[in-house]
Amino acid sequence: MDIGKLLGDVLGNSGGSGSNMSGKLDRIKGSLGQGVGGGLVGGALSGGLMSAVLGSKKGRKMGGKVLAYGGTALVAGLAYKAWRDYKSNTPPQDHSQDSDLNDVPSNSGFAPETERSRDDADFRLTLIRAMISAAKSDGHIDQTEQSRITKQIEALNLGPNEKAFLFDAFSSSADPMHIAKLAKTSEQGAEIYLASCLAIDPDDPQEERYLERLGDCLALDMKLRQHLDHQASNARQNLLEHS
């Protein structure tokens, strides 16, 4: 699969509203505008496909905008900081404006651009799949919307492998057990959980139940989940205050 082509033609560069935001999220956006990593997760928002999945719910849209600013580097950076605090028994801290979120040690287990998931896929694609599944967990994608998404994918200038990935990701049911099985390590599980947390509406009971089931399927300790939830919540709030 040509990951670079998929990112360039489907997901696009990170962007969207909130470009006047100050702090680390804005700097991450600038640093990820080049290369394969730029906007892998969040770039789908500007490409149109993810916007259909995220819908109009405020909570999901805000989480999607956070991902649009930072992409997988933001997910990895926040998950790494949450993991580090958890392991050192430090109370949850707000790392959403840390200046080194995209400087995660390459040997830390939190480097999506070099990771492979359990099915041997590029782990950045796994994070996209996790985000789509979480955002669809309230069942708001009906047949009409699914047909529109299919037509959008068919119209893209992509090869058969790239289109096959998108067709599969958007047509698959929201299955937390399937998503959890893609994690090869506990660190990947933390990244999957955090990306999913940013893709849901935190005030929607159905989506909250999905996230709870995902955490159970990933066998994540409740204290680690609290750290990851804290990072997602603060990232949302930070963007909201600076948008």
C-alpha distance (Angstrom), angle and dihedral (degrees) to the residues before:
residue distance angle dihedral
M1 . . .
D2 3.80 . .
I3 3.81 100.2 .
G4 3.79 93.0 -179.6
K5 3.81 91.7 54.4
L6 3.78 91.0 47.0
L7 3.79 91.3 52.6
G8 3.78 96.0 43.4
D9 3.80 99.2 44.5
V10 3.80 101.7 31.7
L11 3.75 111.3 24.3
G12 3.79 99.9 27.6
N13 3.78 126.0 -169.2
S14 3.77 122.6 -40.0
G15 3.76 110.9 -89.3
G16 3.74 144.6 111.3
S17 3.77 131.6 119.7
G18 3.75 124.6 -17.2
S19 3.80 95.4 54.4
N20 3.80 90.2 145.9
M21 3.80 92.0 64.0
S22 3.77 114.0 129.1
G23 3.78 128.3 -150.1
K24 3.77 132.8 45.0
L25 3.80 98.5 -34.6
D26 3.80 89.3 62.1
R27 3.80 92.3 49.0
I28 3.80 91.0 48.6
K29 3.79 89.3 53.3
G30 3.78 90.9 55.7
S31 3.78 94.5 45.6
L32 3.81 93.1 50.8
G33 3.76 97.8 48.4
Q34 3.81 91.2 96.5
G35 3.78 132.5 60.5
V36 3.76 134.1 12.0
G37 3.79 95.7 -51.6
G38 3.79 95.8 58.9
G39 3.77 112.0 115.2
L40 3.80 95.8 -20.1
V41 3.77 94.1 150.5
G42 3.78 103.4 18.3
G43 3.79 97.4 34.6
A44 3.78 89.3 77.0
L45 3.78 86.6 73.9
S46 3.77 91.8 66.5
G47 3.81 90.5 41.7
G48 3.78 92.7 62.4
L49 3.79 100.5 -125.4
M50 3.78 98.3 89.3
S51 3.79 92.1 43.5
A52 3.80 88.5 65.0
V53 3.79 90.4 54.3
L54 3.78 96.0 43.9
G55 3.79 90.7 52.5
S56 3.78 122.2 -175.6
K57 3.79 102.2 -53.6
K58 3.78 110.1 126.3
G59 3.80 96.0 -138.3
R60 3.78 94.6 52.7
K61 3.79 93.5 42.9
M62 3.80 91.6 52.6
G63 3.78 91.6 49.2
G64 3.79 89.2 48.2
K65 3.79 90.8 52.8
V66 3.80 89.8 52.4
L67 3.79 88.8 54.2
A68 3.79 90.6 46.2
Y69 3.79 89.7 58.9
G70 3.77 97.5 46.7
G71 3.78 110.3 18.9
T72 3.79 117.3 -169.4
A73 3.80 92.6 -28.0
L74 3.80 89.6 64.2
V75 3.81 91.4 48.0
A76 3.80 90.8 48.9
G77 3.80 94.1 44.8
L78 3.79 95.4 49.3
A79 3.80 92.8 42.4
Y80 3.81 90.7 49.4
K81 3.81 92.4 50.7
A82 3.82 91.2 46.8
W83 3.81 90.5 48.4
R84 3.81 92.0 49.0
D85 3.81 92.5 49.6
Y86 3.80 90.8 47.2
K87 3.81 93.5 50.0
S88 3.80 92.0 48.8
N89 3.83 92.9 46.8
T90 3.81 90.1 -118.3
P91 3.82 115.9 154.0
P92 3.83 113.9 -107.7
Q93 3.80 111.0 -75.2
D94 3.81 131.0 -163.3
H95 3.82 105.0 -110.5
S96 3.81 96.7 163.1
Q97 3.81 92.4 109.5
D98 3.80 99.6 37.3
S99 3.79 112.3 135.3
D100 3.81 95.8 -136.4
L101 3.81 103.7 52.0
N102 3.79 92.4 120.0
D103 3.82 92.6 47.1
V104 3.79 98.9 75.3
P105 3.84 112.7 155.8
S106 3.79 109.5 -97.7
N107 3.81 91.7 -131.9
S108 3.79 94.6 49.7
G109 3.79 96.6 93.3
F110 3.82 89.2 -114.7
A111 3.81 102.5 97.0
P112 3.85 107.4 108.4
E113 3.80 94.0 -178.2
T114 3.82 90.1 64.8
E115 3.81 100.3 32.5
R116 3.79 129.8 99.0
S117 3.78 122.8 -155.2
R118 3.78 124.5 -132.2
D119 3.82 90.7 -88.5
D120 3.84 88.2 53.1
A121 3.80 92.9 -109.8
D122 3.79 123.8 141.7
F123 3.80 100.8 -86.6
R124 3.80 92.7 -133.2
L125 3.80 87.6 64.9
T126 3.79 88.9 50.1
L127 3.80 89.3 56.4
I128 3.81 89.8 51.7
R129 3.80 89.6 50.5
A130 3.81 90.9 49.1
M131 3.80 91.8 49.4
I132 3.80 93.0 50.0
S133 3.79 92.3 48.1
A134 3.81 92.6 50.1
A135 3.80 93.6 47.1
K136 3.82 90.9 50.5
S137 3.80 93.6 49.0
D138 3.81 94.3 101.0
G139 3.81 90.4 59.6
H140 3.81 96.0 -122.5
I141 3.82 94.1 138.3
D142 3.80 104.9 93.5
Q143 3.82 128.9 -177.6
T144 3.79 92.9 -87.8
E145 3.79 92.8 52.5
Q146 3.81 91.6 44.1
S147 3.80 89.8 53.0
R148 3.80 90.9 51.6
I149 3.80 91.6 50.6
T150 3.81 90.5 49.0
K151 3.80 91.1 53.5
Q152 3.81 90.6 49.3
I153 3.80 91.1 53.1
E154 3.80 92.6 46.7
A155 3.81 90.6 53.2
L156 3.81 93.7 54.1
N157 3.79 121.4 105.2
L158 3.80 94.4 -118.3
G159 3.77 137.9 125.1
P160 3.82 123.8 -108.5
N161 3.82 94.6 -97.2
E162 3.79 93.7 53.1
K163 3.80 92.5 46.1
A164 3.79 90.8 46.9
F165 3.80 90.1 55.7
L166 3.80 91.8 51.0
F167 3.81 94.3 44.9
D168 3.78 89.7 51.3
A169 3.81 95.5 45.1
F170 3.79 94.8 49.0
S171 3.81 96.8 40.9
S172 3.82 97.5 45.5
S173 3.77 118.5 99.8
A174 3.79 120.7 -109.5
D175 3.79 97.7 -94.1
P176 3.81 115.6 165.5
M177 3.80 92.5 -171.7
H178 3.80 91.9 56.3
I179 3.81 91.4 47.7
A180 3.80 91.8 47.5
K181 3.80 91.2 53.2
L182 3.81 89.2 61.4
A183 3.81 91.1 68.0
K184 3.79 112.5 97.2
T185 3.81 95.8 -176.5
S186 3.79 138.4 25.4
E187 3.79 88.2 -110.6
Q188 3.79 90.8 56.9
G189 3.78 88.2 48.4
A190 3.79 89.8 56.6
E191 3.81 91.0 50.6
I192 3.81 92.2 48.4
Y193 3.79 90.9 49.4
L194 3.81 93.6 49.0
A195 3.83 93.9 47.0
S196 3.80 88.9 49.4
C197 3.80 91.3 47.4
L198 3.80 90.3 55.3
A199 3.82 91.1 49.8
I200 3.79 98.0 55.3
D201 3.77 133.6 75.6
P202 3.84 102.3 -109.6
D203 3.81 90.3 -151.9
D204 3.81 95.7 53.9
P205 3.84 111.2 96.9
Q206 3.81 93.1 -154.8
E207 3.78 92.9 52.9
E208 3.80 91.1 43.8
R209 3.82 89.1 54.6
Y210 3.80 89.1 51.2
L211 3.80 90.5 53.0
E212 3.81 91.2 47.7
R213 3.80 91.1 51.6
L214 3.79 90.7 47.1
G215 3.80 90.9 53.2
D216 3.81 89.8 49.6
C217 3.81 92.5 48.8
L218 3.80 89.8 49.2
A219 3.82 89.1 49.3
L220 3.81 90.4 -130.6
D221 3.78 115.5 171.0
M222 3.80 112.3 -112.9
K223 3.79 91.7 -122.1
L224 3.81 90.5 54.7
R225 3.81 89.8 49.6
Q226 3.80 88.9 53.1
H227 3.79 89.8 54.0
L228 3.82 91.9 48.6
D229 3.82 92.7 45.2
H230 3.80 88.6 50.8
Q231 3.81 91.7 54.6
A232 3.81 92.7 49.2
S233 3.79 92.8 47.4
N234 3.80 93.6 49.3
A235 3.81 92.7 46.0
R236 3.80 89.8 53.5
Q237 3.78 92.3 47.2
N238 3.79 92.8 46.0
L239 3.80 91.7 54.1
L240 3.79 92.4 44.4
E241 3.83 91.2 53.5
H242 3.81 93.7 48.7
S243 3.81 100.4 39.1
